[in-house]
Amino acid sequence: MTDYAQEHRLGRIDVVELDDTAALSRDVPLDVEAVQEAWPDFEGGFDSLQGRRMMGLVFGGSDVYRLTSVRLDRDAENPLGLDETTIPGGPYLRLRLRGEAPEIYGQISSAFDALFALADHDAARPHIEYYRREGEVDCLVPVVRSHG
């Protein structure tokens, strides 16, 4: 399954394997305005964004968007009182968007449409927006592990 790669007009689609990862999170309504409003407040609560991996998780059939930051050693005390969550591991189809912010964020929905069209989707795990750096977002859709 790791040999899978396909070119798409938005970028290359690959299969990647993620590990279960501890994270701190806050849930907000799955609404574009609510999500856009929540990110600066969520990020601004941390001592620093240095070394942080920020992701948005959406569970199918849910009206919740989960803002997450992968747990760092310096988060041991969880001084912000955030929720504890696990970003589920396993195989994901990934499309990495690259471009200028904020235009790149307008491509996220199209990227997920392309991935869901190809995926043997595992509805038990969330799809993920991984904000790697300004102008680079990984869109990840969980897929059923192939046996064989």
C-alpha positions in Angstrom: 0.0 0.0 0.0 2.9 2.4 0.6 3.8 2.2 -3.2 0.6 4.0 -4.0 1.1 7.5 -5.6 -1.1 9.4 -7.9 -0.8 12.9 -9.4 -3.7 15.2 -9.0 -4.1 18.8 -10.2 -3.8 20.0 -6.5 -0.8 17.8 -5.8 0.5 14.3 -5.3 -1.6 11.8 -3.5 0.2 9.2 -1.4 -0.6 6.7 1.3 1.0 7.4 4.6 1.0 5.6 7.9 0.5 7.6 11.1 1.1 6.5 14.7 -1.5 7.1 17.4 -0.5 10.5 18.8 -1.4 12.1 22.1 -2.8 15.7 21.7 -4.4 18.6 23.4 -7.7 19.7 21.8 -10.8 21.9 21.8 -14.0 21.1 20.0 -15.9 23.8 18.1 -18.9 23.6 15.8 -18.2 22.3 12.3 -18.8 25.6 10.6 -16.3 27.5 8.5 -16.7 30.8 10.4 -16.5 29.1 13.8 -13.4 27.2 12.8 -11.7 30.2 11.3 -12.5 32.2 14.5 -11.3 29.5 16.8 -7.8 28.8 15.4 -6.1 32.1 16.5 -7.5 31.8 20.0 -6.4 28.1 20.2 -2.9 28.8 18.9 -2.6 32.0 21.0 -3.0 30.1 24.2 0.2 28.2 23.9 3.5 29.5 25.2 5.0 29.2 21.7 4.1 27.6 18.4 7.7 26.4 18.1 7.7 22.6 17.6 3.9 22.4 17.6 2.0 20.3 15.1 -1.5 21.7 14.6 -4.3 19.6 13.1 -8.0 19.8 12.6 -10.0 16.6 13.0 -13.4 15.9 11.6 -15.2 12.7 12.5 -17.8 11.6 9.9 -21.4 12.2 10.8 -20.3 14.7 13.4 -21.0 18.4 13.6 -17.8 18.9 15.6 -14.4 20.2 14.4 -11.6 19.3 16.8 -8.6 21.7 16.9 -5.6 19.8 18.1 -1.9 20.3 19.0 0.3 17.2 19.3 1.3 17.0 23.0 4.8 18.2 23.7 6.9 17.5 26.8 6.4 21.1 28.0 2.6 20.4 28.0 2.9 18.0 31.0 0.8 20.2 33.3 -1.8 21.1 30.6 -2.1 24.7 32.0 -4.7 25.7 29.4 -7.1 23.0 30.7 -7.6 21.6 27.2 -9.2 18.3 26.4 -6.9 15.3 26.0 -7.4 13.3 22.8 -5.6 10.8 20.6 -5.1 11.4 16.9 -5.7 7.9 15.6 -2.9 6.2 13.6 -3.2 3.9 10.7 -3.1 4.3 6.9 -4.3 7.6 5.4 -4.5 8.9 1.8 -2.6 12.3 1.8 -2.8 15.2 -0.5 -0.2 17.9 0.4 -1.3 21.4 -0.7 1.3 24.0 -1.2 0.8 27.7 -2.1 0.2 31.1 -0.6 -1.9 31.6 2.4 -4.8 32.4 2.6 -5.6 31.1 -1.0 -4.4 27.6 -0.2 -7.1 27.2 2.5 -9.7 27.6 -0.2 -8.4 24.4 -1.8 -8.9 22.2 1.3 -12.5 21.3 0.4 -11.5 20.3 -3.1 -8.6 18.2 -1.8 -10.9 16.3 0.5 -13.4 15.7 -2.4 -10.6 14.2 -4.5 -9.4 12.0 -1.6 -12.8 10.7 -0.7 -13.4 9.9 -4.3 -10.4 7.6 -4.3 -10.5 6.3 -0.7 -11.7 3.0 0.8 -12.7 5.3 3.6 -12.4 4.1 7.2 -15.3 6.0 8.9 -14.2 5.0 12.4 -11.3 7.5 12.2 -11.4 11.3 11.5 -10.1 13.0 8.4 -7.4 15.4 9.2 -6.2 18.9 8.2 -2.5 19.0 9.2 -1.1 22.6 9.1 2.5 21.9 8.5 3.6 25.5 8.0 2.3 28.6 6.4 1.3 27.7 2.8 1.5 23.9 3.4 -1.4 21.8 4.5 -1.7 18.0 4.4 -5.3 16.7 3.8 -5.6 13.2 5.2 -8.4 10.7 4.7 -8.3 7.4 6.7 -8.4 4.3 4.6 -9.1 0.7 5.4 -5.9 -1.3 5.8 -5.5 -3.8 3.0 -4.8 -7.4 4.0 -2.4 -9.2 1.8 
